[in-house]
């Protein structure tokens, strides 16, 4: 006895591919619109939706490619030598390049976690296999018609997008990210040559003395709080990003890096300092979790233009194609694939020109007309982070037992501890007076260190404090409520640890 009736199975066979392709399109829309919102929001539902869409997108597109290939093979095998296959198969074969486009994903998210970047080899294999499947579909369904030639045009943006994603994942992987920052070793001064010249000059009768050359610093001394504009802040944040991104791959910083950053932040007020750090971490997020390393380059701009050009040409030619022999539903779905692909390209371009990376380029450009045009195209500014911190309520965890449903199922799924911690964790907004207090205290500590430091031991002592020397009375007097005390202590410990 069959579980499903033949009519139901036939209905599913007719709509299976359409549902998968439409679902793949919806997932792309979700990812491009909210894929990067977890950068500045702590809402749980956004994180869950992005996580589900990220995991489902590749699976749905891959299954859809398999269904097209399977349907094409079945129709070709069942058709007689003198019979032509169903015309619908040619239109569904035209969807294969769009699925490659979906596998490439949007610019707003390439990795949900850092571990995803380490799987770039898996994505490279997927690029080869899925492109091979799409080419197999293309060659089997080739008829020499206009629709077949349109498939060739759509292969260009599809392969570009998928290749971009694989390249970005590789670039953000730990090993490649470390290699990209390694430079040729500096041999340092040639002391033997210096001493030979020194001795030779003495023998020749010259009076030679050794003096220390004090290098002139950059423009740090000229940077004052009132004179810092957004463009200057972006330049400073990007320079700091290039310096401190080495810490993400366990590389060390030089004394010059430390001294330059300290002298820089000495000129800042607390709000400017936090704003620069927000920009710096924003650059880091784009490199690790989005296609930032590709799209914010000259090659990336060229690839955007190529992708948009081929997609637009395909849509224009498709509208001129004779469509009477195709299903109306399939025609509508094909039109949706083309039109939404163009709209998503336009939206991705607007996100690109609205980013800090573009504003950084504009700050270095002397052409005011180009800057005015791009400024008018920019979307409204979004916050750079959530301005909140997670806080675990230890008292409630110890004294109050919240009701838990389906505890047996949670334990079997190994989710009981995670959900229990989630129930007692809240997000508290970080107030401005707390930021000011933390920054003020750090500046005082570094001033004392600079005036009284004798060796590197004092620096290690400072970095190991992590808030241990702050008296409770100071925190109570400055923050005035218990929530800010707990949040503030955690903030100070984290900042000292980073320092």
VMD Tcl script that draws the C-alpha trace (Angstrom):
set ca {
  {0.00 0.00 0.00}
  {1.43 3.34 -1.05}
  {1.67 6.03 1.59}
  {0.76 8.73 -0.94}
  {-1.69 8.41 -3.81}
  {-0.41 8.55 -7.42}
  {-2.17 11.88 -7.98}
  {-0.42 13.40 -4.96}
  {2.94 12.07 -6.11}
  {2.38 13.50 -9.59}
  {1.40 16.84 -8.07}
  {4.58 16.89 -6.00}
  {6.65 15.93 -9.05}
  {5.20 18.87 -10.97}
  {5.76 21.38 -8.16}
  {8.88 20.01 -6.45}
  {11.39 21.95 -8.55}
  {9.31 25.13 -8.55}
  {9.05 25.11 -4.77}
  {12.78 24.49 -4.35}
  {13.78 27.27 -6.75}
  {11.32 29.71 -5.19}
  {12.53 28.78 -1.69}
  {16.14 29.31 -2.77}
  {15.21 32.76 -4.07}
  {13.45 33.66 -0.80}
  {16.48 32.57 1.23}
  {18.73 34.84 -0.84}
  {16.41 37.77 -0.17}
  {16.45 37.04 3.57}
  {20.25 36.78 3.69}
  {20.97 39.97 1.77}
  {18.54 42.06 3.82}
  {19.25 40.79 7.33}
  {22.47 38.81 6.88}
  {24.63 41.57 8.35}
  {22.18 42.86 10.95}
  {23.64 40.65 13.65}
  {26.58 43.04 13.42}
  {24.58 45.71 15.25}
  {21.64 43.96 16.89}
  {21.30 41.35 19.62}
  {17.76 40.24 18.75}
  {17.49 36.50 19.06}
  {14.98 36.03 16.25}
  {17.34 37.68 13.75}
  {20.18 35.38 14.73}
  {17.92 32.32 14.42}
  {16.53 33.38 11.03}
  {20.00 34.16 9.65}
  {21.38 30.88 10.98}
  {18.56 28.84 9.43}
  {18.68 30.70 6.12}
  {22.47 30.37 5.93}
  {22.37 26.62 6.48}
  {19.38 26.00 4.22}
  {20.48 28.14 1.27}
  {23.25 25.84 0.02}
  {21.23 22.70 0.66}
  {18.13 23.93 -1.21}
  {20.11 25.14 -4.24}
  {22.09 21.88 -4.40}
  {18.94 19.74 -4.21}
  {17.27 21.87 -6.89}
  {20.23 21.30 -9.23}
  {19.94 17.58 -8.59}
  {16.22 17.61 -9.35}
  {16.79 19.42 -12.66}
  {19.48 16.94 -13.62}
  {17.31 13.98 -12.62}
  {14.24 15.27 -14.48}
  {16.33 15.97 -17.54}
  {17.78 12.47 -17.52}
  {14.36 10.86 -17.06}
  {12.82 12.83 -19.91}
  {15.71 12.13 -22.24}
  {15.58 8.40 -21.48}
  {11.80 8.16 -21.83}
  {11.68 10.13 -25.11}
  {11.86 8.16 -28.32}
  {14.46 8.80 -30.95}
  {11.96 10.63 -33.16}
  {10.25 12.45 -30.30}
  {11.32 15.73 -28.82}
  {11.37 16.15 -25.05}
  {8.86 18.31 -23.26}
  {9.52 22.02 -23.92}
  {9.27 22.73 -20.19}
  {12.58 20.96 -19.58}
  {14.44 23.60 -21.59}
  {13.08 26.39 -19.42}
  {13.86 24.57 -16.17}
  {17.38 23.87 -17.47}
  {17.71 27.66 -17.81}
  {17.33 27.86 -14.01}
  {20.62 26.03 -13.38}
  {22.87 29.14 -13.68}
  {20.59 30.98 -11.25}
  {21.15 28.24 -8.69}
  {24.90 28.75 -9.09}
  {24.22 32.42 -8.42}
  {22.37 31.48 -5.24}
  {25.18 29.15 -4.15}
  {27.51 32.14 -4.37}
  {25.40 33.87 -1.76}
  {24.95 37.59 -1.09}
  {27.71 40.04 -0.23}
  {26.39 40.56 3.31}
  {27.30 37.12 4.68}
  {29.75 34.42 3.65}
  {30.39 32.84 7.05}
  {28.14 32.57 10.09}
  {31.07 31.69 12.36}
  {34.84 31.70 12.02}
  {34.81 27.93 11.65}
  {32.97 28.30 8.34}
  {36.02 30.03 6.86}
  {38.13 26.95 7.56}
  {35.84 24.91 5.27}
  {36.89 26.78 2.13}
  {38.26 23.58 0.57}
  {34.82 22.01 0.90}
  {33.30 25.00 -0.87}
  {35.97 24.79 -3.57}
  {34.99 21.17 -4.18}
  {31.34 22.24 -4.19}
  {32.17 24.93 -6.76}
  {33.72 22.34 -9.07}
  {30.97 19.74 -8.60}
  {27.96 22.08 -8.81}
  {29.40 23.93 -11.79}
  {29.94 20.56 -13.45}
  {26.32 19.59 -12.77}
  {25.08 22.91 -14.18}
  {27.23 22.46 -17.30}
  {25.92 18.90 -17.67}
  {22.36 20.25 -17.59}
  {23.31 22.94 -20.09}
  {24.84 20.55 -22.62}
  {22.09 17.94 -22.32}
  {19.37 20.57 -22.81}
  {21.20 22.42 -25.58}
  {18.98 23.10 -28.61}
  {20.66 26.10 -30.18}
  {17.65 28.26 -29.33}
  {17.79 31.76 -27.87}
  {17.08 30.30 -24.43}
  {20.18 28.12 -24.68}
  {22.33 31.15 -25.52}
  {20.79 33.06 -22.60}
  {22.00 30.26 -20.32}
  {25.56 31.03 -21.43}
  {25.14 34.66 -20.39}
  {23.85 33.69 -16.93}
  {26.75 31.33 -16.32}
  {29.10 34.32 -16.03}
  {27.48 35.97 -12.96}
  {26.76 32.53 -11.46}
  {30.39 31.37 -11.59}
  {31.63 34.83 -10.54}
  {29.46 34.83 -7.41}
  {30.31 31.27 -6.43}
  {34.01 31.85 -7.08}
  {33.94 35.05 -5.01}
  {32.51 33.22 -2.04}
  {35.12 30.47 -2.18}
  {37.95 32.99 -2.51}
  {36.66 35.07 0.42}
  {36.35 32.00 2.65}
  {39.92 31.05 1.78}
  {41.20 34.57 2.45}
  {39.49 34.68 5.86}
  {40.73 31.25 6.97}
  {43.22 31.35 9.80}
  {46.22 30.10 7.82}
  {45.70 32.33 4.78}
  {44.81 35.33 6.93}
  {48.08 34.91 8.82}
  {50.09 34.51 5.61}
  {48.58 37.68 4.17}
  {50.06 39.69 7.06}
  {53.53 38.18 7.11}
  {56.18 40.46 5.64}
  {59.82 39.97 4.80}
  {61.94 39.92 7.97}
  {63.72 43.15 8.83}
  {67.44 42.39 9.25}
  {67.92 45.52 11.33}
  {71.00 47.75 11.34}
  {74.26 46.38 9.93}
  {76.36 46.87 13.07}
  {79.56 45.39 11.60}
  {79.45 47.82 8.68}
  {78.65 50.67 11.03}
  {81.64 49.87 13.28}
  {84.00 49.61 10.29}
  {82.96 53.05 9.11}
  {83.18 54.40 12.64}
  {86.75 53.08 13.12}
  {87.82 54.25 9.66}
  {86.61 57.80 10.35}
  {88.52 57.85 13.63}
  {91.74 56.74 11.89}
  {91.25 59.52 9.35}
  {91.23 62.06 12.16}
  {87.54 62.84 12.34}
  {85.87 63.43 15.69}
  {83.03 60.90 15.69}
  {80.26 60.74 18.27}
  {77.14 58.55 18.41}
  {73.80 60.27 18.91}
  {70.33 58.83 19.10}
  {68.08 59.89 16.24}
  {64.57 60.59 17.45}
  {62.11 59.79 14.71}
  {59.38 62.27 14.09}
  {55.95 60.85 14.74}
  {53.05 61.03 12.37}
  {50.25 63.50 12.51}
  {49.10 62.21 15.88}
  {50.19 65.32 17.75}
  {48.15 67.50 15.44}
  {44.97 65.52 15.98}
  {42.76 67.17 18.56}
  {39.33 66.16 19.72}
  {37.51 69.12 18.23}
  {39.26 68.85 14.87}
  {38.53 65.17 14.22}
  {35.91 64.65 11.52}
  {34.27 61.46 10.31}
  {36.72 61.13 7.42}
  {39.69 61.46 9.76}
  {38.18 58.94 12.15}
  {37.78 56.44 9.31}
  {41.40 56.86 8.24}
  {42.61 56.40 11.82}
  {40.34 53.38 12.34}
  {41.55 51.75 9.13}
  {45.20 52.28 10.10}
  {44.51 50.72 13.49}
  {42.67 47.86 11.80}
  {45.69 47.11 9.61}
  {47.88 47.12 12.71}
  {45.81 45.17 15.23}
  {44.28 42.57 12.91}
  {47.47 40.61 13.54}
  {46.17 39.84 17.03}
  {43.38 37.73 15.52}
  {45.92 35.21 14.24}
  {48.20 35.31 17.31}
  {50.87 37.51 15.74}
  {52.71 39.95 17.97}
  {52.89 43.73 17.77}
  {56.02 45.81 17.90}
  {56.85 48.50 20.42}
  {56.22 51.12 17.75}
  {52.68 49.83 17.25}
  {52.00 50.05 20.97}
  {53.52 53.51 21.36}
  {51.71 54.89 18.30}
  {48.31 53.64 19.45}
  {48.85 54.94 22.99}
  {49.95 58.37 21.81}
  {46.96 58.42 19.46}
  {44.35 57.64 22.10}
  {45.89 60.15 24.49}
  {44.57 62.84 22.14}
  {41.06 61.40 22.08}
  {38.06 61.99 24.25}
  {36.18 58.92 25.39}
  {33.44 59.21 22.75}
  {35.93 59.62 19.90}
  {37.96 56.67 21.16}
  {34.94 54.36 21.28}
  {33.75 55.55 17.86}
  {37.14 54.80 16.28}
  {37.15 51.34 17.86}
  {33.63 50.70 16.52}
  {34.84 51.54 13.02}
  {37.93 49.39 13.44}
  {35.93 46.35 14.55}
  {33.46 47.00 11.71}
  {36.30 46.60 9.21}
  {37.30 43.38 10.95}
  {33.76 42.00 10.80}
  {33.51 42.69 7.07}
  {36.76 40.84 6.41}
  {35.87 37.77 8.47}
  {32.15 37.34 7.78}
  {31.33 39.04 4.47}
  {32.78 39.46 0.98}
  {34.56 42.60 2.13}
  {38.01 41.55 0.90}
  {36.68 41.20 -2.66}
  {33.91 43.73 -3.18}
  {35.87 46.65 -1.71}
  {38.64 46.30 -4.26}
  {39.08 47.33 -7.88}
  {38.52 43.75 -9.01}
  {35.35 43.59 -6.93}
  {33.89 46.70 -8.56}
  {34.67 45.26 -12.00}
  {33.01 41.94 -11.11}
  {29.91 43.80 -9.88}
  {29.64 45.61 -13.22}
  {30.12 42.41 -15.22}
  {27.54 40.51 -13.17}
  {24.96 43.30 -13.43}
  {25.58 43.73 -17.18}
  {25.09 40.06 -18.06}
  {22.00 39.72 -15.85}
  {20.40 42.83 -17.36}
  {21.14 41.70 -20.92}
  {19.66 38.29 -20.15}
  {16.45 39.84 -18.80}
  {16.07 42.10 -21.84}
  {16.59 39.25 -24.30}
  {14.32 36.94 -22.32}
  {11.46 39.44 -22.61}
  {11.89 39.30 -26.39}
  {11.89 35.51 -26.51}
  {8.88 33.62 -27.92}
  {7.17 32.12 -24.85}
  {3.91 30.59 -26.06}
  {5.16 27.01 -25.82}
  {6.20 27.32 -22.16}
  {4.15 27.03 -18.99}
  {2.87 30.33 -17.65}
  {3.89 29.41 -14.10}
  {7.43 28.59 -15.20}
  {7.61 31.84 -17.16}
  {6.56 33.86 -14.12}
  {9.12 32.07 -11.95}
  {11.85 32.68 -14.54}
  {10.94 36.36 -14.71}
  {11.11 36.52 -10.91}
  {14.56 34.93 -10.93}
  {15.85 37.49 -13.42}
  {14.19 40.61 -12.04}
  {14.95 39.88 -8.38}
  {18.55 39.02 -9.30}
  {18.88 42.53 -10.79}
  {17.14 44.17 -7.82}
  {19.45 42.36 -5.41}
  {22.45 43.53 -7.44}
  {21.19 47.11 -7.19}
  {20.63 46.79 -3.44}
  {24.08 45.23 -3.01}
  {25.55 48.19 -4.91}
  {23.76 50.65 -2.61}
  {25.12 48.78 0.41}
  {28.57 48.93 -1.16}
  {28.55 52.70 -1.67}
  {27.08 53.21 1.82}
  {29.82 51.26 3.61}
  {32.72 52.66 5.61}
  {35.07 51.25 3.00}
  {33.61 53.51 0.31}
  {33.60 56.51 2.66}
  {37.26 55.78 3.34}
  {38.01 55.91 -0.39}
  {35.99 59.12 -0.74}
  {37.98 60.74 2.07}
  {41.12 60.25 -0.02}
  {39.49 61.48 -3.24}
  {39.84 65.08 -4.37}
  {36.95 64.91 -6.86}
  {34.04 66.61 -5.15}
  {31.51 65.85 -7.91}
  {31.98 62.07 -7.58}
  {31.70 62.37 -3.82}
  {28.43 64.28 -4.06}
  {26.91 61.71 -6.42}
  {27.89 58.75 -4.23}
  {26.71 60.55 -1.09}
  {23.25 60.96 -2.61}
  {23.10 57.25 -3.40}
  {24.00 56.16 0.12}
  {21.43 54.45 2.32}
  {20.61 55.73 5.82}
  {23.38 55.03 8.30}
  {23.02 51.97 10.50}
  {24.59 51.64 13.97}
  {27.96 49.93 14.01}
  {27.19 47.76 17.03}
  {24.37 46.99 19.44}
  {25.80 49.17 22.27}
  {24.88 46.42 24.71}
  {26.57 43.70 26.70}
  {25.42 40.28 27.83}
  {24.92 39.95 31.56}
  {24.50 36.66 33.41}
  {22.36 36.96 36.54}
  {24.16 34.72 39.01}
  {21.74 35.51 41.86}
  {18.66 34.50 39.86}
  {20.46 31.42 38.59}
  {21.22 30.35 42.17}
  {17.99 31.35 43.91}
  {15.23 31.21 41.29}
  {14.40 28.06 39.37}
  {12.65 28.99 36.13}
  {10.24 26.47 34.70}
  {11.71 24.40 31.88}
  {9.55 22.56 29.36}
  {10.52 19.30 27.70}
  {13.62 18.96 29.87}
  {14.04 15.32 28.82}
  {14.12 16.22 25.14}
  {16.53 19.08 25.85}
  {18.94 16.75 27.62}
  {18.83 14.20 24.82}
  {19.61 16.97 22.32}
  {22.38 18.29 24.63}
  {20.69 21.70 24.68}
  {19.72 21.88 28.34}
  {22.78 23.82 29.54}
  {22.62 26.24 26.61}
  {18.93 27.01 27.14}
  {19.41 27.29 30.89}
  {22.17 29.87 30.47}
  {20.05 31.69 27.90}
  {17.15 32.02 30.35}
  {19.35 33.83 32.87}
  {21.23 36.03 30.41}
  {20.08 39.53 29.55}
  {21.45 42.33 27.39}
  {22.11 45.61 29.14}
  {22.81 48.86 27.33}
  {26.26 50.31 27.96}
  {25.68 53.90 29.20}
  {27.88 56.81 28.15}
  {29.00 57.59 31.69}
  {30.32 54.06 32.02}
  {32.30 54.36 28.79}
  {33.72 57.65 30.02}
  {34.66 56.13 33.36}
  {36.42 53.15 31.79}
  {38.35 55.28 29.31}
  {39.28 57.83 31.97}
  {40.60 55.13 34.29}
  {42.64 53.51 31.52}
  {44.20 56.85 30.60}
  {45.14 57.44 34.23}
  {46.73 54.01 34.47}
  {48.79 54.56 31.34}
  {49.83 58.04 32.49}
  {51.09 56.58 35.76}
  {52.84 53.83 33.85}
  {54.53 56.29 31.51}
  {55.74 58.47 34.36}
  {56.79 55.74 36.78}
  {57.55 52.69 34.63}
  {61.03 51.20 34.97}
  {60.87 48.01 32.93}
  {58.53 45.69 31.05}
  {57.38 44.12 34.33}
  {55.27 47.19 35.08}
  {53.48 46.83 31.74}
  {52.73 43.17 32.38}
  {51.42 44.09 35.83}
  {49.05 46.63 34.29}
  {47.73 44.17 31.72}
  {47.19 41.52 34.40}
  {45.08 43.81 36.62}
  {41.86 43.34 34.65}
  {39.94 45.61 36.99}
  {41.29 44.11 40.17}
  {42.51 47.39 41.65}
  {39.30 49.34 41.20}
  {37.68 49.99 44.54}
  {34.02 49.19 44.94}
  {33.32 52.63 46.38}
  {34.57 54.31 43.19}
  {32.30 52.19 41.03}
  {29.29 52.81 43.28}
  {29.90 56.55 43.32}
  {30.41 56.78 39.56}
  {27.78 54.41 38.19}
  {25.04 54.82 40.82}
  {23.24 51.55 40.20}
  {24.01 47.88 40.57}
  {23.39 46.92 36.94}
  {25.95 49.42 35.72}
  {28.44 48.29 38.37}
  {28.30 44.67 37.22}
  {28.34 45.60 33.54}
  {31.10 48.13 34.06}
  {33.35 45.74 35.93}
  {33.06 43.26 33.09}
  {33.78 46.00 30.56}
  {36.92 47.08 32.36}
  {38.21 43.55 32.71}
  {37.70 42.88 29.02}
  {39.37 46.14 27.95}
  {42.37 45.53 30.20}
  {42.69 42.04 28.79}
  {42.76 43.39 25.24}
  {45.28 46.03 26.23}
}
mol new
graphics top color blue
foreach p $ca { graphics top sphere $p radius 0.5 }
foreach p [lrange $ca 0 end-1] q [lrange $ca 1 end] { graphics top cylinder $p $q radius 0.2 }
display resetview
